């Protein structure tokens, strides 16, 4: 899954939801459910997500939406196998980026 976000320090919840193609309510729900998501809030209460939060969201999205884990299953999986899951996810992410680049090259030929 490719996320198209510019390089910034903080992202608004609307930007994040649009990048993941989900509703903002799902992002807020996952924030309550997963301890790994702790976006900063400004004086108005607007959530500001850091690049680390985006990485955590990518991992949660991968487990819940792509691999079909339940929320409890994803929480358990993250607690028990966090490092292994992060390594596997990093490999999958790199392979997907390579696939996109190869597809672009193929289309240009």
N, C-alpha and C positions, 0 to 999 in steps of 0.2 A: 504494500500500500504506500503510495507516494503522497506526502504531505507538502503542499506548496505554501510555505510561510517564509516571508523575508527574514533576514537575520536581524533580530531586535532583542532588546533585553526583556521586554514584557509584551505580552499579547493579551488583547481583550477576549472575553468569552465568546463574543460574536465571531471574531476571526478564527478562533480555535474550532468552534462548532462548524463553521463553513469549511474549514480545511479538512475536518474529519467527516463532513457530510452527515452530521447528526444535529439534533435539536439542542439548544442551550440547556434545556431542562435535563437532558441526559448527562451532560457534563456536570451540572450541579449535583445530580443524583450520585454519579460516580465519586464526586468529591466527598460526599457524606459517607459513602460505602468503603472507600479505599483510603487507608492511612497514608499511602504514598503521595496522594494529591493534597497539597497544601498551598494553593495560590495565595498570593498576598492580596490584601484588600486595601483600597485607598479610603480616604475620609468619607466618601459617599457610600462605600460598601461595594464598589465595583471590583470584580476579581481581575487580577493581573497575573497571568501565567508566565513563568520563567521557561527557558529552554529545557531545564531539568523536568519541569512539570509536563512539558510536551512529550519528552521521552517516556515518562511514566504513563501518560495517556496513550501513546503509541502501543506500549506493552499491554495495557489493559484492553485497548481496542482489539489488539491481535488475539488475546486470549478469549475475550467474550464474543466478539463479532466474527472473527475469522476461524477460530478453532472450536467455537461452540461451547465454551465452558459456562457453567452457571456462575453467578456472582460468588456464591460460597466456594465453589470449586476454584475459581480464579484467585480468591483471597488465600485459600489454602495452598494452592500451587505457588503463589508468590512468596508466601512465608517459608515453605519447605524447600523450594528449589529456586530461589531468586537468582542466584549467580548462574546456574545452569540455564535458566529461562532467558536471562539477559544475553548470555553468550549465543544461544540458539537464535534469539530474535535478531541480534546484530548480524549474524551470518545470513539469515533470511532477508533482512533489509538490504545488505550489500548485494546479494544475488538478484534481488528485484531491481535494484538500480542498474546493475550490469545488463539485465534483460532489457530494460527500457533503452539503454544506450545501443545495444546490439540491434534492437528493433528499428531504432532511428537510422542506423547505418544501413541496414537491409533495405529500408524504404528509399534511401538515397541512391541505392545501386540500380 
